[in-house]
Amino acid sequence: MFATKLTLILLGALLYLVGTLGWLFWIWPDLLSTGTTEALIYAFVGTCIWLLISFGFIVHIIKTSRPSSGGRR
């Protein structure tokens, strides 16, 4: 059970890292350098989606490390 959880955590972290590096250093600068309105909207929406995924990932890490937080007992 521990090996499965560790594998899933490492896989999720690797996919997040690859997605982040791909967005920040490959796709996002290309969209900004294009300069069209459509490309800038895609860059804005993509950044919003990336921020939501980052926030969700952080909340997930906090919730799994402290499962009792948030409950008023």
N, CA, C and O of each residue as an XYZ file, in Angstrom:
292
protein
N       0.819     -1.188      0.000
C       0.000      0.000      0.000
C       0.868      1.260      0.000
O       0.574      2.222     -0.709
N       1.927      1.249      0.791
C       2.797      2.410      0.851
C       3.502      2.643     -0.481
O       3.653      3.786     -0.914
N       3.932      1.565     -1.129
C       4.622      1.707     -2.416
C       3.685      2.273     -3.481
O       4.115      3.054     -4.330
N       2.419      1.890     -3.443
C       1.454      2.417     -4.410
C       1.227      3.904     -4.187
O       1.201      4.679     -5.144
N       1.062      4.307     -2.938
C       0.872      5.727     -2.635
C       2.093      6.537     -3.025
O       1.967      7.620     -3.597
N       3.268      6.022     -2.721
C       4.497      6.726     -3.064
C       4.644      6.857     -4.575
O       5.049      7.907     -5.074
N       4.316      5.798     -5.300
C       4.392      5.843     -6.758
C       3.425      6.878     -7.320
O       3.791      7.639     -8.215
N       2.200      6.917     -6.809
C       1.225      7.890     -7.283
C       1.638      9.316     -6.955
O       1.446     10.218     -7.770
N       2.199      9.528     -5.775
C       2.660     10.862     -5.394
C       3.803     11.310     -6.296
O       3.813     12.442     -6.781
N       4.767     10.418     -6.517
C       5.898     10.771     -7.375
C       5.469     10.989     -8.824
O       5.983     11.883     -9.496
N       4.535     10.178     -9.303
C       4.029     10.355    -10.657
C       3.286     11.679    -10.796
O       3.459     12.389    -11.787
N       2.463     12.010     -9.814
C       1.756     13.291     -9.835
C       2.701     14.470     -9.786
O       2.510     15.455    -10.499
N       3.730     14.375     -8.939
C       4.713     15.458     -8.850
C       5.493     15.595    -10.159
O       5.777     16.709    -10.598
N       5.837     14.473    -10.777
C       6.567     14.518    -12.050
C       5.709     15.120    -13.159
O       6.186     15.953    -13.930
N       4.447     14.704    -13.243
C       3.556     15.259    -14.256
C       3.329     16.755    -14.039
O       3.285     17.527    -14.997
N       3.185     17.158    -12.781
C       3.026     18.586    -12.481
C       4.273     19.370    -12.872
O       4.175     20.450    -13.454
N       5.436     18.830    -12.554
C       6.689     19.507    -12.891
C       6.866     19.626    -14.401
O       7.253     20.686    -14.893
N       6.591     18.562    -15.136
C       6.712     18.598    -16.597
C       5.705     19.581    -17.190
O       6.038     20.354    -18.089
N       4.471     19.548    -16.681
C       3.458     20.486    -17.164
C       3.808     21.929    -16.865
O       3.602     22.808    -17.702
N       4.337     22.180    -15.673
C       4.724     23.536    -15.295
C       5.877     24.036    -16.156
O       5.834     25.154    -16.669
N       6.894     23.217    -16.313
C       8.034     23.635    -17.132
C       7.623     23.821    -18.589
O       8.076     24.753    -19.253
N       6.768     22.936    -19.081
C       6.288     23.072    -20.451
C       5.481     24.347    -20.646
O       5.621     25.023    -21.664
N       4.635     24.677    -19.673
C       3.819     25.879    -19.786
C       4.674     27.141    -19.659
O       4.570     28.049    -20.484
N       5.518     27.198    -18.627
C       6.253     28.427    -18.349
C       7.396     28.704    -19.318
O       7.722     29.866    -19.562
N       8.011     27.665    -19.874
C       9.193     27.892    -20.700
C       9.009     27.556    -22.168
O       9.926     27.772    -22.961
N       7.826     27.023    -22.563
C       7.652     26.674    -23.962
C       6.381     27.283    -24.544
O       6.452     28.036    -25.516
N       5.232     26.975    -23.976
C       3.962     27.402    -24.564
C       3.655     28.865    -24.254
O       3.319     29.630    -25.158
N       3.765     29.257    -22.998
C       3.400     30.599    -22.583
C       4.231     31.682    -23.277
O       3.645     32.640    -23.782
N       5.568     31.581    -23.329
C       6.330     32.613    -24.039
C       6.005     32.672    -25.530
O       6.018     33.749    -26.128
N       5.716     31.524    -26.128
C       5.360     31.513    -27.548
C       4.040     32.244    -27.778
O       3.900     32.980    -28.755
N       3.069     32.043    -26.882
C       1.797     32.745    -27.006
C       1.978     34.251    -26.817
O       1.361     35.046    -27.525
N       2.823     34.640    -25.864
C       3.038     36.062    -25.631
C       3.798     36.725    -26.777
O       3.537     37.882    -27.108
N       4.728     36.005    -27.379
C       5.500     36.600    -28.477
C       4.677     36.714    -29.749
O       4.988     37.537    -30.609
N       3.628     35.899    -29.887
C       2.763     36.000    -31.055
C       2.056     37.353    -31.068
O       2.013     38.021    -32.101
N       1.510     37.753    -29.941
C       0.956     39.089    -29.790
C      -0.453     39.285    -30.311
O      -0.987     40.388    -30.193
N      -1.076     38.278    -30.877
C      -2.453     38.455    -31.322
C      -3.382     38.417    -30.117
O      -3.022     37.906    -29.056
N      -4.562     38.954    -30.291
C      -5.534     38.975    -29.199
C      -5.915     37.562    -28.776
O      -6.049     37.277    -27.586
N      -6.087     36.694    -29.740
C      -6.450     35.308    -29.444
C      -5.355     34.612    -28.633
O      -5.651     33.895    -27.676
N      -4.110     34.821    -29.009
C      -2.994     34.198    -28.296
C      -2.878     34.740    -26.877
O      -2.582     33.987    -25.949
N      -3.108     36.039    -26.699
C      -3.043     36.611    -25.355
C      -4.177     36.096    -24.473
O      -3.985     35.890    -23.274
N      -5.349     35.890    -25.054
C      -6.457     35.314    -24.283
C      -6.128     33.885    -23.880
O      -6.387     33.484    -22.745
N      -5.553     33.107    -24.811
C      -5.135     31.742    -24.485
C      -4.074     31.740    -23.386
O      -4.102     30.886    -22.500
N      -3.145     32.688    -23.437
C      -2.109     32.769    -22.412
C      -2.720     33.098    -21.049
O      -2.322     32.526    -20.034
N      -3.678     34.012    -21.028
C      -4.336     34.378    -19.772
C      -5.131     33.213    -19.201
O      -5.026     32.904    -18.014
N      -5.930     32.564    -20.050
C      -6.748     31.439    -19.602
C      -5.861     30.273    -19.153
O      -6.144     29.631    -18.142
N      -4.806     30.005    -19.894
C      -3.879     28.937    -19.518
C      -3.200     29.209    -18.190
O      -3.005     28.295    -17.388
N      -2.838     30.472    -17.953
C      -2.226     30.820    -16.676
C      -3.226     30.669    -15.537
O      -2.862     30.211    -14.454
N      -4.478     31.047    -15.766
C      -5.513     30.860    -14.740
C      -5.702     29.377    -14.425
O      -5.813     28.999    -13.258
N      -5.738     28.549    -15.446
C      -5.882     27.106    -15.243
C      -4.673     26.552    -14.492
O      -4.828     25.734    -13.586
N      -3.474     26.993    -14.865
C      -2.264     26.531    -14.184
C      -2.289     26.942    -12.707
O      -1.904     26.154    -11.843
N      -2.737     28.162    -12.411
C      -2.819     28.604    -11.023
C      -3.850     27.793    -10.236
O      -3.613     27.459     -9.075
N      -4.989     27.473    -10.852
C      -5.993     26.650    -10.177
C      -5.470     25.244     -9.891
O      -5.724     24.693     -8.819
N      -4.749     24.668    -10.835
C      -4.165     23.343    -10.617
C      -3.124     23.401     -9.500
O      -3.063     22.504     -8.659
N      -2.309     24.455     -9.492
C      -1.298     24.604     -8.438
C      -1.955     24.742     -7.071
O      -1.525     24.117     -6.102
N      -2.996     25.562     -6.997
C      -3.703     25.738     -5.735
C      -4.340     24.432     -5.275
O      -4.263     24.085     -4.096
N      -4.962     23.717     -6.186
C      -5.573     22.437     -5.842
C      -4.541     21.417     -5.373
O      -4.798     20.649     -4.447
N      -3.376     21.413     -6.013
C      -2.305     20.506     -5.627
C      -1.811     20.827     -4.215
O      -1.553     19.920     -3.425
N      -1.680     22.104     -3.904
C      -1.237     22.517     -2.573
C      -2.277     22.148     -1.520
O      -1.930     21.645     -0.451
N      -3.552     22.398     -1.819
C      -4.616     22.038     -0.877
C      -4.652     20.532     -0.656
O      -4.840     20.074      0.471
N      -4.471     19.757     -1.727
C      -4.463     18.300     -1.605
C      -3.314     17.836     -0.709
O      -3.497     16.951      0.126
N      -2.146     18.422     -0.877
C      -1.000     18.046     -0.047
C      -1.267     18.387      1.412
O      -0.959     17.587      2.296
N      -1.834     19.556      1.679
C      -2.116     19.946      3.057
C      -3.184     19.045      3.662
O      -3.055     18.627      4.813
N      -4.233     18.741      2.911
C      -5.307     17.894      3.434
C      -4.835     16.472      3.715
O      -5.267     15.867      4.696
N      -3.960     15.927      2.875
C      -3.500     14.563      3.122
C      -2.469     14.501      4.239
O      -2.353     13.473      4.906
N      -1.724     15.569      4.459
C      -0.748     15.538      5.538
C      -1.390     15.835      6.894
O      -0.896     15.378      7.925
N      -2.482     16.594      6.898
C      -3.209     16.917      8.127
C      -4.683     16.635      7.909
O      -5.450     17.573      7.694
N      -5.108     15.387      7.957
C      -6.506     15.071      7.652
C      -7.503     15.617      8.675
O      -8.690     15.728      8.372
N      -7.046     15.956      9.868
C      -7.976     16.457     10.878
C      -8.190     17.958     10.773
O      -9.076     18.490     11.443
N      -7.412     18.661      9.958
C      -7.599     20.097      9.853
C      -8.874     20.417      9.100
O      -9.238     19.721      8.152
N      -9.538     21.450      9.517
C     -10.795     21.846      8.885
C     -12.015     21.328      9.606
O     -13.110     21.858      9.420
N     -11.856     20.310     10.421
C     -12.992     19.775     11.160
C     -13.079     20.419     12.535
O     -12.062     20.545     13.218
N     -14.255     20.824     12.952
C     -14.453     21.461     14.258
C     -14.971     20.454     15.256
O     -16.173     20.411     15.521
N     -14.095     19.643     15.815
C     -14.527     18.653     16.803
C     -13.872     18.919     18.130
O     -14.109     18.190     19.093
